Amino acid sequence: MNHDDHVRLLRPGVRQQGGTWADFGSGGGAFTLALAELLGPNGTTIYSVDRDPHALRRQEEAMRSRFPATRVHYVLADFTQPLDLPLLDGAVMANALHFQRDQLAVLRVIAGYLRPGGTFLLVEYNTERGNHWIPYPVSYARWRELAPAAGLADVAWLGSVPSRFAGEIYAAVATVPG
């Protein structure tokens, strides 16, 4: 996958520019960069959360090079633990939920950061079978069960791209009611 694929997956779920968003488990920032492109620099704040300081540094360098006007806060933390974040307009979690055994608990924590009407964008492998790299898969069928249990509504498929690792990677959206 490349930057255009990342943007294409997120685009249908980013309904307007600006706002306060977070990327949970952002790693090297592939989807943080896509989010920066889609949100634009005016009135945008992104919280990039990851527990790998090296990945956050690489991401910061890429962001400064490609989207220097976008305001990003790099948060070195484990997103499964409570964080001091403002109320968010949206959240992205790309290829991070499949590492969590208790996915529902994690989703409830993340959903708690979203304002009423806030957007949750999930990017995951659409598979039911786990492996070393995808220990706890979150297929789209599983997401349709998890999202409402976490208090999210309006679950929808946004799109997919082929994956050499597990068939396809999909993007889906859900919102906080209200």
Protein Blocks (a to p, Z undefined) as FASTA:
>chain_A
ZZklmmmmmmmmmmbgedjdddehklnolmmmmmmmmnomnhpacddddfbfklmmmmmm
mmmmmmmmbccddddddfkbccdddddfbdcdehklmmpmblmlmmmmmmmmpcghiacd
ddddddfbdcfklmbacdfklmmmmmmmnopahiacfbdcddfknopacddddddeZZ
